Amino acid sequence: MNKPRIIAEIGCNHMGSMGLAQKFIRIAKDYCNVDAVKFQTRDIEVWAQKYPDLYNAPHPNPKNSYGDTYRKHREYLEFTIEQNKELKEYCDSVGIIYSTSVWDLPSAQKIAALDPEFIKIPSACNTNTEMLEWLCNNYAGEIQLSTGMTTHDELDSIINLFENNKRNKDLVLYSCTSGYPVPYEDVCLLEINNLNKKFGDRVKEIGFSGHHLGTAVDIAAYTLGATTIERHFTLNKTWKGTDHAASLEPEEMKKLVTDLFSVYESLRYKKKEILDIEEVQRKKLKW
């Protein structure tokens, strides 16, 4: 079993503040000991043109809005490519992997130019074949992709695209349910088995991206074979924003990392019939 890889998705929980984003990074690295942090990157103009009614209207949840319209809200939260470059350099300086989800082709092109170790495709954008094709042909790093709100036929087409471009062995496929937060009955952990059975030998790795509460589910996901675990990360669940409530606070993230590595150490067969630690007990207690 591969050693677990844990990704703290900061996403937009930084609330538009570079200083706060760097604080997230420091805590994720120094206190929680995760392997990577991940942000989100959108080209607002692309999305405003695609969904003009949504972007010109007020935020559907006004108490979480940072602007009079959804567009203004997204503009407030969005980091520029220069800011993403600065965040990557900061991550490099403290010894943690930087990454981001890319939500459209212009964002993918700009982020790929920063040459991060991996780039994430969110569930919402995994059918953007133009973006997937461009990344396959122009970005050499690992590509991670979530499968939330995706049909079986759509997923087959996605895998075929990566195979046709000979990039399937660079693909990490996440089991995921798109919801914030997701009730346990909708997490559907056994989908990890389905992904492993159908695609496990065709892709680099199967992962799990969770939006549930707590950390017990992630341990089960790992034992089922999801060796990369991604969870949203916040410093305070009560902060303004739609993702904080379904995110892990530092104590929870630290516990998740500790527990996953404990499980990793435990997932093995006995090296011999009677282990050394058992010999003393056997001499004292065995009938």
C-alpha positions, -999 to 999 in steps of 0.1 A, spaced: 0 0 0 14 34 -10 22 59 18 -8 83 21 -5 117 5 -25 144 22 -35 176 4 -50 206 23 -73 225 -1 -72 261 10 -93 269 -21 -109 304 -15 -109 301 23 -81 327 23 -109 353 18 -88 372 -7 -59 379 16 -23 370 6 -12 373 42 -39 349 53 -31 325 25 5 324 37 -6 318 72 -27 288 59 4 275 42 26 278 73 1 261 96 -6 233 70 31 226 68 44 232 103 15 221 125 -5 197 103 24 182 83 4 178 51 22 171 18 6 198 -3 -17 228 -3 -41 236 -31 -58 268 -42 -84 276 -70 -78 296 -101 -105 310 -124 -107 334 -153 -136 356 -142 -143 369 -177 -146 333 -191 -171 323 -164 -191 356 -166 -196 351 -203 -206 315 -198 -231 322 -170 -240 359 -173 -272 356 -153 -254 340 -124 -224 364 -125 -245 396 -128 -269 386 -100 -263 388 -62 -245 359 -46 -271 331 -40 -261 331 -3 -257 368 5 -242 364 40 -211 347 24 -207 373 -4 -177 396 -8 -194 418 -34 -228 432 -47 -229 406 -75 -215 371 -78 -189 385 -103 -177 410 -77 -176 383 -51 -154 361 -73 -132 390 -83 -126 398 -46 -115 362 -39 -95 355 -70 -57 357 -69 -38 370 -100 -12 348 -117 15 370 -101 0 362 -67 -1 325 -75 36 327 -85 43 344 -51 24 316 -33 43 289 -51 76 306 -42 65 308 -6 55 271 -6 89 263 -21 107 283 6 89 265 35 91 230 19 55 222 9 41 215 -25 20 242 -41 -9 235 -64 -42 249 -76 -74 238 -93 -78 253 -128 -114 261 -138 -109 271 -175 -83 270 -203 -68 305 -198 -62 296 -161 -47 262 -170 -23 279 -194 -12 305 -169 -8 280 -141 11 255 -162 36 282 -170 45 282 -132 53 245 -136 37 232 -103 42 195 -94 6 188 -101 -25 206 -113 -61 197 -103 -92 195 -125 -123 201 -103 -154 180 -109 -172 210 -124 -147 212 -152 -137 176 -160 -158 176 -192 -139 207 -205 -122 186 -232 -104 216 -247 -87 223 -214 -79 186 -208 -64 182 -243 -43 213 -238 -29 201 -204 -22 166 -218 -1 182 -246 15 211 -229 19 203 -192 43 176 -181 33 173 -145 8 151 -127 -29 158 -134 -55 152 -107 -92 150 -116 -123 147 -94 -152 126 -105 -181 143 -87 -214 149 -106 -200 129 -135 -218 101 -154 -201 68 -162 -201 76 -199 -185 110 -192 -158 93 -171 -151 67 -198 -146 96 -223 -122 113 -199 -101 82 -194 -101 76 -232 -89 112 -237 -60 107 -214 -51 73 -229 -53 87 -264 -28 114 -254 -7 88 -235 -11 107 -203 -32 82 -183 -3 71 -162 1 108 -150 -36 109 -139 -48 107 -103 -85 100 -103 -105 111 -72 -137 95 -59 -158 125 -50 -194 136 -42 -200 173 -50 -218 188 -20 -209 211 9 -211 194 33 -219 159 21 -240 137 44 -224 103 51 -249 83 31 -239 103 0 -202 99 4 -205 65 -13 -171 52 -3 -175 20 -22 -172 40 -54 -134 38 -47 -137 0 -53 -154 7 -86 -128 32 -97 -100 8 -87 -116 -22 -105 -123 -3 -137 -94 22 -139 -68 12 -112 -44 -3 -137 -51 24 -163 -43 55 -143 -15 65 -119 -35 64 -87 -70 65 -72 -76 92 -46 -104 106 -25 -117 141 -23 -140 145 7 -165 173 16 -180 155 47 -176 163 84 -149 148 105 -121 125 95 -133 89 101 -144 85 65 -110 95 51 -93 66 70 -118 42 55 -111 57 20 -74 50 24 -79 14 35 -101 9 4 -72 20 -18 -74 58 -21 -38 67 -15 -42 105 -20 -66 122 3 -77 158 -3 -97 178 23 -107 214 24 -88 233 51 -98 263 72 -85 281 103 -121 287 115 -153 269 104 -174 300 113 -156 324 89 -174 340 61 -176 318 30 -193 288 16 -165 262 21 -155 268 57 -182 247 73 -172 216 53 -134 222 59 -111 208 85 -96 231 112 -59 226 121 -65 202 149 -86 180 127 -62 181 98 -33 172 121 -53 143 135 -61 131 100 -24 131 90 -14 113 122 -42 87 119 -35 80 82 2 73 89 -8 51 118 -30 31 95 -3 30 69 21 15 94 -5 -10 104 -16 -22 69 8 -52 66 9 -90 70 28 -106 98 65 -112 89 64 -145 108 39 -167 127 50 -154 161 63 -118 161 91 -108 184 67 -86 204 46 -117 210 74 -140 222 75 -127 257 37 -129 260 36 -164 246 61 -176 272 40 -161 300 4 -167 288 2 -194 261 -18 -225 272 
